[in-house]
């Protein structure tokens, strides 16, 4: 006969204990340091950090699933299925983020007279967009310089700059970093009948305090600006509905599974944390801030886990306990 109240994990057994906390912390610190010293590319550093942070939240729940007598039979399969669905959603979001979205406008702008036509999927409705702005090449002079620009996307102005900037770091010292492209996020309503994408301004003469007059003349920015505006893969409403549905299912599972477990809401916190991290990934992270974006997703995921804990607590207090629990 199936036991309604699974056994508890004994203290110090069944998991990595202190190592389960220290291993991901060490991985995060090492990956960040390797990236700062230029040993590890930002993409691989971000992937390693993401895996370590996901492991931190998932290890207790996964171990309960595989350990005998920790879940009633139905709850084990329900939890495993919910986690697989959540991981599938996380993978789909990552794939959607990495692949091009619906292109609203793309082309080259050389002067303020040039304009690109806009073709949004939902004309006139506020939509989230990702904007990529880049130049083919920067002047050959290896010195600090800036080329400010302004783009007009419908009624919204987006400002940025190209050039080379001197980055100071206590670990690696000073480094001259090229900035031939930028990414921006904006939330705006676009009407293709009256709105265009225009180059508002572009300063082609380099700015910088360490350039002589002769160097300024020889280092003007040449060529047009390439612009790509695309819609984000999921709307805010879709993200909210998917996240809410996953968190609610996890909270209901927690409420019906067992009222006596000490580690309540672990499943809900894991699902809520991953779902919140997905929202931040799709709404705020760009290829230009990948590593810091992953760390930001972790912070947002922590907030999502805490919010999911509250949701699970409410479900456990509002839903009557099953008979025999």
Secondary structure, DSSP 8 states (H G I E B T S, - for coil): ---SS-----TT-SS-THHHHHHHHHHHHHHHHHHHTTSS-HHHHHHHHHHHHHHHHHHHHHHHHHSTTSS-HHHHHHHHHHHHHHHHHHHHHHHHHHS---EEEEEEE-STT-EEE---SSTTSEEEEEEEEEES---S--S-EEEEEEEEETTEEEEEEEEEEEEEETTTEEEEEEE-EEEEEEEEE--TTT-EEEEEEE--S-B-TT--HHHHHHT---S-EEEEEEE-SS-HHHHHHHHHHHHHHHHHHHHHH-SS-TTTTHHHHHHHHHHHHHHHHHHH--GGGHHHHHHHHHHHHHHHHHHHHHHHHHHHHHS---TT-
